[in-house]
Amino acid sequence: MKSVSRAVRAFGLFWWDFLVGDTPELLIAVVLLVVLALLLRHHHDIAIVLLPAMTVLFLLVSTFRGRQRDGNRGDPPT
């Protein structure tokens, strides 16, 4: 029983690390984009504009947050 619970825990931790990793905001963004795409599936004209715009916005926010977390600020490694 102990080995089964350890295997289930390892499996869960793998998926958590794989899906969330270092940037949980990207997982949230992907889920929101999929939900938005499902909601807009009958409104093609709006979806053609809104989905790519939201994708670019999420990527820019993630990049900005990643640069803030990075202490190097683009300095070359020594």
Residue, then its C-alpha position, 0 to 999 in steps of 0.5 A: m500500500k505504501s508503494v502505491s501511495r508513493a507512486v501516485r504521489a510521484f505521478g501527481l508531482f510529475w504532472w504538477d511540475f510538467l504543467v505548472g513548472d516555473t510559470p503557473e501563469l502560463l497554465i492559467a493563460v492556456v486554460l483561459l484561452v481554451v475556455l474563451a475559444l469554447l465560448l466564442r466558437h459561434h462568433h468567428d469574427i470576434a474570435i479571430v481578433l480576440l484569441p490572438a490578441m489575448t495570446v500575445l497579451f498573456l505572452l507579454v505579461s509572462t515575459f515581463r514577469g519573468r524579466q522581473r524575477d530574473g536578477n541579471r536583467g540581461d547581463p551576460p553570464t560570467 
